[in-house]
Amino acid sequence: MLQFKKDSIFTRNNKDKSKVDESLPGGVLAVWGSPSSGKTTVAVKLAKYLAEHKKNVILVLCDMTAPMLPCICSSSSLECQKDSNRPFGSLGSILSATHVTDQIVKNNIITHKKMAYLTMIGMLKGENEYTYASYSRVQAEEFIASLRKIAPYVIIDCSSYIANDILSAVSIMECDSLLRLSNCDLKSISYLSSQLKLLYSDQWNSSKQYKVLSNVKPNHGVEHMAGALGSIDFRLPYSEEVEEQYLAGNLLADMNLKNSKEFRKEIEKIAEEVFGC
């Protein structure tokens, strides 16, 4: 797993923790990378793929500056849990609790009316990081521990700015697998190199980290990027249809056009490699 700078708030806690049985399917996947590299798109499409294959999956949207839930689907397609009196739940409500419990998480889970196996947690439209009380690493760790107990599959869409986002940072440390996304440009390389300096990597578990080139177009220098990043595990091609879905706030829609064929195949490959399904 990843470790942050020694003696920082993000340094891994070395106390004994119950380990996940790696022989079982499922687990926690963190999706992280450079800005505008398609983290949310990939996280949503993977969650949709699992749900369509009847896998209970929770999609967590970490961004508190620009809530991503409204960018995924319309509010009319969502509903709260049946045992909750609130119209919708919020990630902020969970993290602002003194201690995060399984019940608090369940009460703030949002379900999709047409996808029985998919649930989501994120900030709501109009909210930001100052809407709720501040939280610490403790709440973030308790949150992820609860997610493990509630659903066998958890996908966490992390923000790019891990130095200022406790939940994203802890998610990267506590996840079972990590997708690290990068666009095919020098800015992405520069960004990743600057962020990776925040990580204390003497115990880096490279077998759980997957490097993904995103938004790849035919004229991109993929081989140059592979050389700069060391290796590439997956290549997600640019899809005009997927971009239109993102701009329309409809990422849970099906991908039907021919230009999305290779994108769909790569999502399937990632799901098979990471989750074994």
Secondary structure, 3 states (H helix, E strand, C coil): CCCECCCCCCCCCCCCCCCCCCCCCCEEEEEEECCCCCHHHHHHHHHHHHHHCCCCEEEEECCCCCCCHHHCCCHHHEEECCCCCCCCCCHHHHHCCCCCCHHHHHHCCEEECCEEEEEEECCCCCCCCCCCCCCCHHHHHHHHHHHHHHCCEEEEECCCCCCCCHHHHHHHHHCCEEEEEEECCHHHHHHHHHHHCCECCCCCCHHHEEEEEEEECCCCCHHHHHHHHCCCCEEEECCHHHHHHHHCCCCCCCCCCHHHHHHHHHHHHHHHHHHCC
